[in-house]
């Protein structure tokens, strides 16, 4: 490959490659050193690349080999001494809660061997040398440990039958009231994907429906289910199947061309929830976007620095103050911002829920403000969307206040946001 073409391809992949390394190595200094080592190695072996279309997989193969060499070095830290050191954050080898809980309940000899050979990815020969035992003995012990893990792992047991039946959501949005309380907002661990409502954990499923205002008419339903474990570029998570159905009116059946089958790969860590990939079929071709794809992914699905995702431990941080429908951003004085903003009684379907309101002003989507009312059980009671008024409605450029003059307004630092639609979850219909 010509030098100029190679340098162009390497430059185009710099950011994605750096994100990949940062995901696998928590120490930024070490990660930066490894990143430059990988780039230098690529340059040194550029003559071995014949097909430019194979550049990215070729580059990541070099990266994976270099990272494996790093973790297999004699002085690399091995996570084998205590259970609380099993890596579970956003770096190195993220593992789901079920794996952690299963390993915690196993005898120490089995647990340490599984961590060494599977989580830390140490080759069996090298693991045997480190443990001072023959390779044949290690293989025998590893087989026993693996069988013991499979017997104890509840994953297959907790996965229920596929979520094929859709709940009968009402055709008209149930009436509700929202009453602000004087009590301080409570803290809650909310592990659902912001904007989607499903927790990325084996066995989870949910369904929700959207209603346009002011007519409160059913427009969309969504069914979501975690279908199994999955990994993207070595980062482990779960796969989520989503089926969205659109209606032209509450009395009509689902339009065939308004039904969208979509999939996600998502990950839950001790502190964050994030999407790693999204895929769907378009014109007969399956399209997939991952966290390494830059803007095509981050503009629609990613969030936070290095796609760290949303925090799962929610509490009021004082970034936003609220008086009725008037909100003031106190952090940096402007959007985007997300924070717990008040405590409210939400009454819907004959039941009153004590909730906190997670207010998102344009962090996930520019021009969009959302309210998520979450109860003490970390379940979503109500989700509401508002659009910033300076949006144009379609090609005619009509303002939202003109399009929906009857709809509720919220004011953030003097900017007007207009209520558009609400979502209710199967949780409140049970």
N, C-alpha and C positions, 0 to 999 in steps of 0.2 A: 504494500500500500504506500502511496506517495506521502511524504512527510506532511505536506500542507493539509491533505485530507484527514490524516490521522490526528493532527493537532486540533483541527476543527471539530472532529467527533469527540475527542477527549474534553475539549472546552465545553461542548454542549451537554456533556454528562457530568460535569464537575459537581453541580449542586445535588443531583440525585445520588451520586456516589458518596458525597459527604454525609447526606442524610442516612444512607444505608449504614455507614460506619458508625455514625453517632447512635443509631438504634441498637447496635450490638456492643458498644463499648461505653460505659458510663463516664469514665474519666475523660474529660475533653482534651487534656494535653496528650494523653496516650492516643486518643482517637485521631487527633490531628497528625501525630507522627505516623500512625498507621495509614492514614489517608494519603500522605505524601509518599510513603513506601509503595503503596499500591500504584500510584501514578507513575513513579519511577520504574516500577517493574513492568508496567504496561508499555512505557516508552522503550525499555530495553528489549521487549519481546514483540515489538510492533511488526517485525518482518514475518512473524508466524501467522499473522492475520491476513487472510486472502480476500474474504468477502466482507465489504463494508456493512452489509445488512446484519452481519453477525457480531457487530462491534459490542453492543450492550451486553449480551450474554457472555461474550468472551471476556469483557472487562469485569463482570461480576464473578466469573469463575476465578479470575486472579484475586479478586477481593476476598472471596470465601476462603481460598487456599491460604492467603496471608493471615486472615483472622483466625483460622484453625491453627496455623503455626503459632500465633500469639498465645492462644489459650492452652496449647499443648506444651509450651515452654516449661522447663523444669521449675522455674520460679513463679509460674502462674499460680494464682490462688485457686485451690480446689475446694468446692463447697461440699464438704463431707463430714464436718465435725458436729454441727448443731442444726436442728430443724429450722430455726428462725433465720438461718442464713441461706435457705433455698431461695434462689433468685426468683422474684415475682414482680418486679417493677417493669418499667418500660425499656430496660436495657438487658442485654445478654439473652437469657433464656426465659421469657415470660411463660408462666404456667397457670392453668386455670385453677380455680378454688378446689374443685373435686380432686385434682391430682395432689395438691398440697395436703388436703385433709386425709387422703388415702395414705400417702407417704408418712404422714405424722403418726398414723396408727400402726405402722409396720414395725417389726423388730429392727433394731439399729443396723445389724449386719446387712439385711436385705436393702434397707433404705439407702445406706451409704453407697452400696454397689450400684444401685439404679441411678442415683444422682451422678456418680462418677462416669458411668458409661453412656447414659442417655441425655441427661441435662447438660453435663459438661462436655459431652461428645469426645471423651478420651478413647482412643483406639484400644481394643481389648488387650493387645500385646503390651502396650505401654501401661495400661491399668494394672495388669498382672505384675509388671516390673515394679511399679510404685507400691503395690501391696505386698510384694515379696512372696508371691505364690506362683506355681506353674500355670501356664496358660490354660491347660486342660481343667485345672481346678477352678479357675475363674469362670470358664464357660459353664461348668456344671453348677456353680453357685449362682451365676447370672440367670440360668434357666429356671432354677428354683425360685429366685427372687421375682422373676417376671411372672411366673405362674401364681405366686402368692399375691402379687399386685393385681392381676386380672381377677382373682377371686374376690378381692376386697374392694375393687373399684366399682362404685355404684352408677357409673355413667350410663350403661346400657339399661339398668333397672329404672333409673329416674327418667329416661326419655320415654315420653308417653306416645301413644299412637299419633299419626300425622294429623295436623290440624286442618282437616278438609272442610268441616262444616262451618259456615259463617253465621254469626249471631244475627238475630233478626232485629237490627237497629230500627228505631222508629223513623218514619218518613219525615216527620217534622221534629225539629230539635226541641227536647223537653225544656220547659221554662226553668230558670234558675235565678237565685239571688246571691249576691256577693256582699257580705257585711264585714267591714274592717273592725278588728278587735284592738283593744288597748294593750293586750299582752305582747310581750317580746316574742319575736319569731323563734321557734324551736329549731334545733339542729337536726339534720337527718342525713343518712347515707343513701343517696339516690344514684343507683347504678345504671339507669336506663340511658340509652342513646338519646341525646338531646334532639328533639324534633321528630323522633320515631317512636320512642316510648317502650322499646323492648330491651330487656336486660340481656347482654351477650353471655349467657350461661346455658349449659346443656339443660334441656327440659323446659326452657322458657318459651312462651308463646303469648301473643296478645292480638287484639283486634280493636280497631277504632273507626270512627266515621266522621266525615266533615260536613258542616252545614253552613251554607252561605246566608249572610244577613243582608237586608232586614227580613227576608221571607222565611228564614230558618229552615230552608229546604235541604234535604239530603242530596249531596252531590257526589261523594266518594266514600268508599269503604276500603279498609286495608286490613289484610290478615298477614301476620308475621309469625315465624316459628324458627327457632334454632334447630338446625337439622344435623349438626355434627361438628367435629373438630376440623380445623383447617389452619394453614399457615401461608403467609405471604413473605417471600424473600427471607425465610428463616424466622419470622416473627409469628408466634403461635396465637391463635384465637379460635373463634367459632364461625361457622357459616350460617347465615340467616336467609331464609327464603321469604320473599314478600310478594303478595298478589294484590294489586290495586285495581279496583273496579270503579268506573265512572258511570254516571246516570245522566240522561238528558232531562229527566223529570222523576219525581219520587214514584210515579206509577209505572214507569217503563222498566223493562228488564235491562240488564247490563249490556251496553254496546260492546260488540266483539272488539272493535278497534279502540275501545276505551278501557280495555283490560291490559295491564302492564305486569309482566313477570320480571321481578328484579331480585338480585342477590347481593348480599354484603358479606364481607369478612370483617369481624369486629373483635376487639380485645378489651377485656376488663382487667385492670391492674389494681393494686392496693389503693391507689389514689385517683386514677383517671379511667374514663371510658372513651374509646376512640374507634373510628372506622379505619380499616387498613386497605380495603378494596371495595369496589362496586362493579357489578357486571349486569348487562342486560342485552337483549337481542334487538338489533336495529337493521332493518332491510335484510333479514335472514342471516345476519352476521352477528356472532356473539362479541360484544364489546366489553373490555375490562379496563378499569383504571385503578391504579394502586398509589400508595402514598409516595412512591418514587417518581411519579409522572408529573410532579409540579402542578402548575396552574389547572390543567384539566381535571385533576383530583381535588386539590386544595380549595379551588373556587367553589366547588359544589359539595364536597364530602368531608374534607379535612378541617381541622381547627387547632389553633395554637402553635407555638414555636415547635418546630420539628414534628408537627402533627401530634403533639402530646395529648390532645383530646380535652374533654371537659372534666373538671374536678367532680368527684363523687361525694365528697364531704361538704354538704351545703350548710352555710350559716351566713347571717347578715354581717357584711363587712363594712357597712356604712358608705358604700360607693354611690348609693342613690337614696335620696329622701323623697317621701311621697306625702302629699296632702290631697286626698280625693283623687282626681284625675290629673293632677299637676305633679310632674316628677322633675326633680333637680339632680343632675349628675354632679357629685362633689369631687370625684376622682378625675383630675385633669380637666374638669369642667365641660367635657364633651363626650359624645359617643365615639366609638363603640364601647359598651360596658355591659357586664352581666353581674347580677347580685340578687340575693334574697331581699325583697322589698316589701316587708309588712307581713302581718298575720291576718287571716280572713276565715270567716265561716262561710262555706259554700253550701247552699241548699239546692239539691237537685234530685229528681226522682223520689221525692218524699223523705230524703235523708239529709242530715246536716253533717258536713265534714269540717273538722278543724284543720286548716291548711296554712302553709306558707306560700308566698308567691315568688317564684323565680322569674325575674324580669330580665329579658335579653333585649337590649337596644342595639341592634345592628352588628353584633359580634359574629353571628352565623351568616346573615344575609344583609347586604347593604340596603338601606331603606325599609327594613322590616323590624318591627318590635313585637315580641311575643310575651305572653304571660302563661306560666305553667303552675297550676295550683296543685300542690303535693301534700298528701296527708302524712300522719305520723308513721304509717306503715310503708312509706316511700312509694305510694301508688298515686298515679295521676288522676285527679278528679275532673279537671277541666283544663283545656288548652285553648288560648285565644290568640289570634293574629291581627295586627294592625299594620297598615302601610303608611309610610311617610307621604304627606300630601303632595309633595312636588313630583311624585311619580306621574307619568302620563298613562291614561287608560287606553291601551291599544294604540292604533295609528292616529286616532283623532286627538290624542294628547289631552283628554279631559282629566281634570284633577279629581282625586278621590273624594274630596268634599262635594264636588259637583256630581259625581257619579252616585254617591251614597249620602245624600244630604241628611237622612234620618239616622244614620249609624253613629254610634258612640265615638267620641274623640278622647285621645290622651295627648297631653302636652309635655314634651321633654325639652327643657331649657328653651321654652318658647316655640319649639317646632311642633307642628300638628301631625298626629298620626291617627288614621281613620280605621275603625274596626271593619274587618272584611269577613272572616269566617271563624268558626269554632270547631273543636274536635272533642268528642267524648269517647271514652274507652269502655271496653266490655266490663271493666271493674265495677262501674256504677250501676250496671244493669243486672248484676248477679243477685 
